[in-house]
Structure formats: C-alpha cells, structure tokens
C-alpha cells in the first residue's frame, strides 16, 4: 500500500507530465533573409510557453528533479535564486502543485516579472547585489526546512539531454526544411543549462551542428570559455536572463564551439530588429541571440557554405516596457542603440520603420 506522502509525489509527477503534454511544443519561425544569401535563419519561439519564456521547460525539469530525488513533498517550501523568468515559471508550477514558493531576486528585476511571480502566488525577496541571491536563497530554504531548486547548479543535471528536450524539438521541426541539420544553434547562457543540453544532444545523436553562445557585456562566460578558467568573476550582465558574474556549474564550456560577447546597445537593437521582421516584440536576450546568429550568417556567406541557423526567442517584450523598451531608461544607463539599429538595417537591406 502506498503511503500518503508517496502518493502525493506520484500524483505531482503525473500532473507535471500532463502539463508537458498540454504545452507540448513551441513554434519555429523563419526570420526573413535575402534568398541569395543561401542561409536560412529560424527562431524557436520559447515565449509561447504558458509562462511566456524559455525557462518554462527548465522549471518543470527542476521540480521533477526535486520530486524524484525525494526533496519535494506536499508541505515543502520551494525556494529559488533568479533574475525573474525562471522564478515566474517556477511560481506557476508551485501553484499547480499547491506548494509555497519564494523567489530571491536582484533589486533590478523588472516590475512586470515581479508582478507575474506574485500573480502565481509566489513571494519575492529582493537583494541589492545580484551575487547575494545564492546565499539568501540557501538561507531561506534552510530556515524554512524547504528545498532550494538551485537552477544554476542543477539545470544541466535536471534536463534530459538525450531526448524530449528543446533540441529534439528543433530537429523534428526542421525535418522538411531545405537544410534540416543546422550548421549552428545559437543561445544565450544564464544557468548555461540550455546551451549545454543542446550541445550534448547534438553530440549524442551524431549531428555536425555547432553550438554558439551569445554573452552580454559584463558577463564572465566568454572569458571563462576562452581561458578555460572556472574561477573567474565579472561585474555581471545588464541583459536580464543571460550572462552571470560567476561561472555557473551548469555551463559546460568544453561542449561549446563559439562564445561571443555582445554590447548591450547591440542586444537591445537586435531586439527591435526581431520585432520589425517577425512582428513579435521579444526581450533583450533574444536580441543578443540575433546579433551572434547574423555574425555566423555572414561567416557562412564568406565561406560560401549554404545551410541553416537556429536561435531562440527567449521571452516577450511586454515584460520590459518600463526598461529596455523605454528610451529614458536606456539614456539614464548610457545605452545607445541607434548606431547598432542602423547597422543591422543596412546589413539586412531594410529601411527605417
């Protein structure tokens, strides 16, 4: 006979698997490039998940990881350190399972993300220094007898890199395209879990696809990848959701083929260019991805190598109306997007909107 605690865990796992079936996939959108370039560019629209971001997949995996590991039960307080989007998705899953959720977030987190976390029933604890989120989350979990999800350590452990993930979805959706095996897949790195999952998936299944990472200025990942040092630190990223001041354990540099630092002005300009071409307003990390993807497109053109590139639309811009889409906010931080927008439009052969 199954005891009540074990029965609750079984039902919770069933509930998470049912939710995964309901939100089974996201769209693959073609970004328009001149046909004579002979390179196709696609955006995997992860913003169409129920919680509006790429982190929906990760949050579900982290809850499953805690459940099957015996760390989450019916009365467990679940805690996370997050810059926002992961916490939004985790608050959604905590409410689905009837659990108390606490998010430890930097004070710079957008007000809209805080509203979403609280709308799902989560509680937000803010810290002034982004590097303090880890210890504060650990402390809250310890004092409440709760469980620290720890996305930064567990993202690469909790996600199945062999099947049923974002990479397998990309290849299934490319099956009938002109270039079904992409030359590059481009993603940003927050925890590092997404790029590490995709890179390991391609290796496991024998694909020749290379993995590229867009790293915002102020983040440590590009230098860590280049030098091979995991002990480096940096000032931290101003692009929410990607870039870190320290090298997280889920970032696996040895499976990454290219890391490129992207200036903040270029990331935000890229965000606007995606909006102009796809009609969907994304967040700034999507702009970071576009910048790196277009650099690789140009490299393929120079090398006369036809093919395809896939990158990610990480979340929607409505979360950033008071920040990255606000000209006064940008000016107050010394971020100038104009030269980058003009360069991108010229590169793509488009006019000013």
DAFENTA-V623772 format. One record per helix or strand. SS is the DSSP state (hx for helix, st for strand). FROM is the first residue (numbers start at 1). TO is the last residue. If there is no record, write none. Layout:
SS&FROM&TO ; SS&FROM&TO
This chain:
hx&4&22 ; st&28&31 ; hx&35&37 ; st&39&45 ; hx&46&48 ; st&53&53 ; hx&55&68 ; st&77&81 ; hx&85&97 ; st&100&106 ; hx&111&119 ; st&123&127 ; hx&130&144 ; st&147&148 ; hx&151&158 ; hx&166&173 ; st&184&188 ; hx&193&204 ; st&210&216 ; hx&221&227 ; st&233&233 ; st&246&246 ; hx&253&255 ; st&258&262 ; hx&264&278 ; st&282&282 ; hx&284&302 ; st&307&313 ; st&315&316 ; hx&317&320 ; hx&327&332 ; hx&338&348
